[in-house]
């Protein structure tokens, strides 16, 4: 990973990623998962990450579109403000 890539990736630990995967589980998407995902996503945006959905998708082993769907779910459930 280059310095540029490091600066453009979300600052997440292995524990953060494991927590997200555990919170996601296998059934309906729980609010606790959406809250934590939204926190990481919005922090990444603040830190200047150019495509947080791509990075989070890679960490969670899902498609980028899935992360965007989760963020839409968070907005629809009023977990984060619409923008």
C-alpha positions as CSV (number, residue, x, y, z in Angstrom):
1,X,0.0,0.0,0.0
2,X,1.4,3.4,-1.0
3,X,1.5,6.5,1.3
4,X,-1.3,8.0,-0.9
5,X,-3.5,4.9,-0.4
6,X,-2.9,4.9,3.3
7,X,-3.9,8.5,3.5
8,X,-7.1,7.8,1.5
9,X,-8.2,4.7,3.4
10,X,-10.5,4.9,6.5
11,X,-8.6,4.7,9.8
12,X,-10.0,1.4,11.0
13,X,-8.5,-1.3,13.2
14,X,-8.9,-5.0,12.8
15,X,-11.1,-4.8,15.9
16,X,-13.3,-2.2,14.3
17,X,-13.8,-4.4,11.2
18,X,-14.5,-7.5,13.4
19,X,-17.1,-5.5,15.4
20,X,-18.9,-4.4,12.2
21,X,-19.0,-8.0,10.9
22,X,-20.3,-9.3,14.2
23,X,-22.9,-6.5,14.5
24,X,-24.1,-7.2,10.9
25,X,-24.9,-10.9,11.7
26,X,-27.0,-12.8,9.2
27,X,-30.6,-11.7,9.6
28,X,-32.3,-8.3,9.1
29,X,-29.9,-5.4,9.2
30,X,-29.8,-4.2,12.9
31,X,-29.7,-0.6,13.8
32,X,-26.6,-1.1,15.9
33,X,-24.7,-2.1,12.8
34,X,-26.0,0.9,10.8
35,X,-25.0,3.2,13.6
36,X,-21.4,2.0,13.7
37,X,-21.1,1.7,9.9
38,X,-22.4,5.3,9.6
39,X,-19.9,6.5,12.2
40,X,-17.0,4.9,10.3
41,X,-18.3,6.2,6.9
42,X,-18.8,9.7,8.0
43,X,-15.4,9.8,9.8
44,X,-13.8,8.6,6.6
45,X,-15.4,11.4,4.7
46,X,-14.3,14.0,7.2
47,X,-10.7,12.5,7.0
48,X,-10.7,13.1,3.3
49,X,-11.2,9.5,2.1
50,X,-12.3,9.7,-1.5
51,X,-14.5,6.6,-1.7
52,X,-15.4,5.3,1.8
53,X,-17.9,2.9,0.4
54,X,-15.3,1.1,-1.6
55,X,-13.0,0.7,1.4
56,X,-15.7,-0.3,3.8
57,X,-17.0,-2.8,1.2
58,X,-13.6,-4.4,1.0
59,X,-13.3,-4.6,4.8
60,X,-16.8,-6.2,5.1
61,X,-16.4,-8.5,2.1
62,X,-19.5,-7.0,0.3
63,X,-20.1,-5.0,-2.9
64,X,-19.7,-1.2,-2.8
65,X,-23.4,-0.9,-3.7
66,X,-24.2,-2.9,-0.5
67,X,-22.5,-0.3,1.7
68,X,-24.4,2.5,-0.1
69,X,-27.6,0.6,0.5
70,X,-26.7,0.3,4.2
71,X,-26.1,4.1,4.3
72,X,-29.5,4.7,2.6
73,X,-31.0,2.4,5.3
74,X,-29.4,4.5,8.0
75,X,-30.9,7.6,6.5
76,X,-34.3,6.0,6.1
77,X,-34.2,4.9,9.7
78,X,-33.2,8.4,10.8
79,X,-29.9,7.1,12.2
80,X,-28.1,9.8,10.2
81,X,-29.4,13.0,8.7
82,X,-30.4,13.1,5.0
83,X,-28.1,15.1,2.8
